[in-house]
Amino acid sequence: MNDYSDIINLPHHLSCKHNHMSMSERAAQFSPFAALNGYEEAIRKVQEELPGIITREEGSAKEINEKLRMALENHLNIKISYFSRDADYKGRYISETGTICSIDGEARTIRIGNSGPIPIDTISSVEEIP
């Protein structure tokens, strides 16, 4: 009885309520679909709007730290560029010019003039201004 010999030659059942489904209609039931319509488009749009965040190598981070230390010790006028993320998780690069008021090594932030704390890890460049 395990070989289905009792049912193998029976005629195929045809429903009285539903029409026969074609092969393409049957295949469409199993085709992939996007559970979140527009999700891929929204991700692509956000990626286009965000500027590329500059990732620094270890040598570059040491160089920036040294420039900041020298600027603080010698009261140098500098221009720094850093990445700032907005409330809606977008972001942009901002430049600040002035002398360093303070460096908080524990919080890893600096203050230039009247600016708020700037995270040191987001700084992409430091330039001395004559």
N, C-alpha and C positions, 0 to 999 in steps of 0.2 A: 504494500500500500504506500510505501515511501516514494515510489516512482511516479505518482500522480496518474496512474493508468486509469483510474476511475473517472477523471475529469479531462484528460488530455484531448479527447475527441469531441467534447461538447461544443455546440455553436457559441460564438462570441455574443455576450449580452449586449443588447441595444436598449437604451433608455427610452421610455415613452415621454418623459418630461424634458430631456435635454437633447439638443441636436448633436450630431457627431462632430467632434472637434478636429480641425485639420492639424497636420503635423506642425505648421508654423505657429498656430495659436497655442498648441500644447507646449512648444519650445519657449514661447514668450513667458510662460508661467515661471520658468526657471532662469530667465535672463537676469544679469546683475542690475541693481537699481541704486540710486542715491537716496539714502535714508534722510539726509539733510539737504534738501534742494538748495542750491546756491552756495553751499559750504565751501567747496573748492574755489569758486570764484571769489568769495569773500576773503579767503586766506591769501590768494594770489594778489588781490587788490591791496591788502594791508602790507604785504611784503614789498610791493612796488612803492608804497608811500613812505615806508621806513627807510631812513638813510642807513647805509651799512655801518655797523658799529665797528670801529677800528680796534682790532685786537692787537695788543702789544706783546712783544716778546720780552723775555726776562731782562735782556740787556737794555732794552728801551725803557723799561720800568725803572731800572737802576739809574739810568741817565736822567730821567725826569725827576726822580727823588733827589739826585745830586743838584740839579738846577734849582729846585725849590729850596733846598737847604742853603745854597749859595745866595739866592735872592733874599732869603730871610735874614741871613747873617749880615749881608752888605746893603740892605735896604734898597735893593734894585727895583726899578720900574719894569714890570714884565707884562707880557700878554700871554694868557693861557687859553687853550681851546679844550672844551670838555663836552661830553655827551650828557644831555639831560632828558630824562624820560618824562613825558606829560602824564596827566591824570588818566587819560584814555589809552595809556600804554604805547603811544606813539612817542617819538622823540626827535631831537635835533641837536646839532652841535652849536654851542654858544661860546663866544669869546668874551673874556673879562680882561681889563687892563688896570694896572695899579701896582701898589706895593703890598706884600703879604703882611697882614695884620697878625695872623696866628696860624700855627699848624698844630692840629690835635692828632698826635701819633696813635692814640688809643682808638679813636673813632675813625682815623685815617681820612680826615677832612682838613681843608685849608679855608681861610677867609682872606679875601682881597677887597680892600676898601670897605664899602657898605654892603657887599654881597653876602648872601647867606652861605652856609657851609657848603663847600664843593668837595664831593668825594674824590680823593686822590686817584683811585683806581679808574675813574672815568676820564682823566686828563689824557688828551692825545698829544699835545705839544705845549712847550714852554719856550718863549722867546724873550730875550732881554731887549727892552726898548731904550734907546739912548736918550 
